[in-house]
Amino acid sequence: MSSCLMAAVALAILPCLAAQQSASGLPDAPDANSASHEPTIRNLPMNFLRDQAAIWTSPIHLRGHNVFGPLLLVGATTVLVTTDHQVMSEHLLDPDVNKHANTASSGLTGVLVGGPGLIYALGRARHDPFAEQTGVLAGEAMLDSLAVNEAFKIISRRERPNVDGAKGKWFQPGVGFDSSFASNHCVVAWSSAAVIASEYDSVLTRITVYTLASGVSLTRVVGRDHFPSDVLAGSAVGWMIGRYVDRRHRRIELASGKHPHDGPLLAILSHVR
């Protein structure tokens, strides 16, 4: 079973980390600067398909100099898998705390899902192409992350912590699409946060969005929706895909005014004045 777990974890992480590490070289490809690759709503379906192809084939591009990171992350996730049962069977057993954590995780995820949509809408209203780009890229990253993670769920079929004494059994036929590995909330939150932090590159922005994303990760465990390893894998996959999408499809480096360095909050405030 341990070899199966290692294979499942590697399948979940290696494609995304390999894609993220190789993304910096992708924009120089012959077709990467064409109009059909620009981050727009119209191009979103084709860009999504290109992303999926790049993500799933990226492990073949790993080389000796960049394989340490992926192996380290796979190892860390596997170690957490071995402690999941003990953690979830002995701790976080207060139903009231679990309920509040579930509510918080939904709210925090909603902010990171809705934020890019708001930035995009305000960008459209005020003819700010940088804000539009940010909204589209974050949306694309979230779609990519969900698609990848749903494949992991179908393969892993892991029971959730509230089933069978938190044993977290893998490859269970009755799990269906409700697998615990990995967390959809985390993968969406971290992919959105990664794009926003990359686009609006400021300390305040990074602190804000990554604090929100970390809150999602924490509350998914406290709410007993996921094991710690599910959350680590989901967060890592989301962050890596968000970084990949931003590096792969970003076209505009500077917007009007100071938006890229002031951060999305000030950009939103400037739009509504």
Long-range contacts (C-beta under 8 A, 24 or more apart in sequence): 1-170, 4-170, 4-171, 5-78, 5-81, 5-170, 6-74, 6-78, 8-152, 8-155, 8-156, 8-170, 8-181, 9-74, 9-77, 9-78, 9-81, 9-229, 9-233, 10-74, 11-152, 11-155, 12-77, 12-152, 12-156, 12-181, 12-182, 12-233, 12-237, 13-70, 13-73, 13-74, 13-77, 13-233, 13-236, 13-237, 14-59, 14-62, 14-70, 14-74, 15-55, 15-56, 15-57, 15-58, 15-59, 15-148, 16-55, 16-58, 16-148, 16-236, 16-237, 16-240, 16-241, 16-244, 17-69, 17-70, 17-73, 17-236, 17-240, 18-58, 18-59, 18-61, 18-62, 18-66, 18-70, 19-54, 19-55, 19-58, 19-240, 19-241, 19-244, 20-240, 20-241, 20-243, 20-244, 20-247, 21-62, 21-66, 21-69, 21-70, 22-58, 22-61, 22-66, 23-243, 23-244, 23-247, 23-248, 24-247, 26-54, 26-247, 26-248, 27-247, 27-248, 27-250, 32-248, 37-249, 38-249, 38-251, 39-133, 39-136, 39-137, 39-140, 39-249, 39-250, 39-251, 40-132, 40-136, 41-136, 44-136, 44-139, 44-140, 44-143, 47-140, 47-249, 48-140, 48-143, 48-144, 48-147, 51-140, 51-144, 51-241, 51-244, 51-245, 51-248, 52-144, 52-147, 52-148, 54-244, 54-248, 55-144, 55-148, 55-241, 55-244, 73-236, 76-232, 77-229, 77-232, 77-233, 77-236, 78-229, 80-227, 80-228, 80-229, 80-232, 81-168, 81-227, 81-229, 83-228, 84-161, 84-166, 84-168, 84-227, 84-228, 84-229, 85-166, 85-167, 85-168, 87-227, 87-228, 88-161, 88-166, 88-168, 88-224, 88-227, 89-165, 89-166, 92-221, 92-222, 92-224, 97-222, 98-222, 98-223, 98-224, 99-223, 101-219, 101-220, 101-222, 101-223, 101-224, 102-219, 102-223, 102-225, 104-215, 104-219, 104-223, 105-185, 105-215, 105-216, 105-219, 105-220, 105-223, 105-225, 106-185, 108-189, 108-212, 108-213, 108-215, 108-216, 108-219, 109-185, 109-188, 109-189, 109-216, 111-212, 112-188, 112-189, 112-192, 112-193, 112-209, 112-212, 112-213, 112-216, 113-142, 113-188, 113-189, 113-192, 115-192, 115-196, 115-264, 116-142, 116-192, 116-195, 116-196, 118-268, 119-196, 119-264, 119-267, 119-268, 122-267, 122-268, 122-271, 122-272, 123-271, 125-271, 126-271, 128-255, 128-256, 128-259, 128-267, 128-271, 129-252, 129-255, 130-199, 130-252, 130-254, 130-255, 130-256, 130-259, 130-260, 131-255, 131-259, 131-267, 131-271, 133-199, 133-250, 133-251, 133-252, 134-195, 134-196, 134-199, 134-200, 134-264, 137-195, 137-199, 137-245, 137-246, 137-249, 137-250, 138-191, 138-192, 138-195, 138-196, 138-242, 140-245, 140-249, 141-191, 141-192, 141-194, 141-195, 141-238, 141-241, 141-242, 141-244, 141-245, 141-246, 142-188, 142-191, 142-192, 144-191, 144-241, 144-244, 144-245, 145-187, 145-188, 145-190, 145-191, 145-237, 145-238, 145-241, 145-242, 146-184, 146-187, 146-188, 148-187, 148-237, 148-241, 149-182, 149-183, 149-184, 149-187, 149-234, 149-237, 150-177, 150-184, 152-179, 152-181, 152-182, 152-233, 152-237, 153-177, 153-178, 153-179, 153-181, 153-182, 153-184, 154-179, 156-180, 156-181, 156-182, 158-227, 158-230, 160-224, 160-225, 160-226, 161-224, 161-225, 161-226, 161-227, 162-224, 166-227, 168-227, 180-225, 180-226, 180-227, 180-230, 181-227, 181-229, 181-230, 181-233, 182-226, 182-230, 182-231, 182-233, 182-234, 182-237, 183-217, 183-220, 183-225, 183-226, 183-230, 183-231, 183-233, 183-234, 183-235, 184-234, 185-216, 185-220, 185-225, 185-234, 186-213, 186-216, 186-217, 186-220, 186-226, 186-230, 186-231, 186-234, 186-235, 186-238, 187-234, 187-235, 187-237, 187-238, 187-241, 188-238, 189-213, 189-216, 189-217, 189-235, 189-238, 190-216, 190-217, 190-234, 190-235, 190-236, 190-237, 190-238, 190-239, 190-242, 191-238, 191-239, 191-241, 191-242, 191-245, 192-238, 192-242, 193-238, 193-239, 193-242, 194-238, 194-239, 194-240, 194-241, 194-242, 194-243, 194-246, 195-242, 195-245, 195-246, 196-264, 198-242, 198-243, 198-246, 198-247, 198-250, 199-246, 199-250, 199-260, 199-264, 200-259, 200-260, 200-261, 200-262, 200-263, 200-264, 200-267, 201-260, 201-261, 202-261, 202-262, 202-263, 204-263, 204-265, 205-263, 205-264, 205-265, 208-263, 208-265, 213-238, 213-239
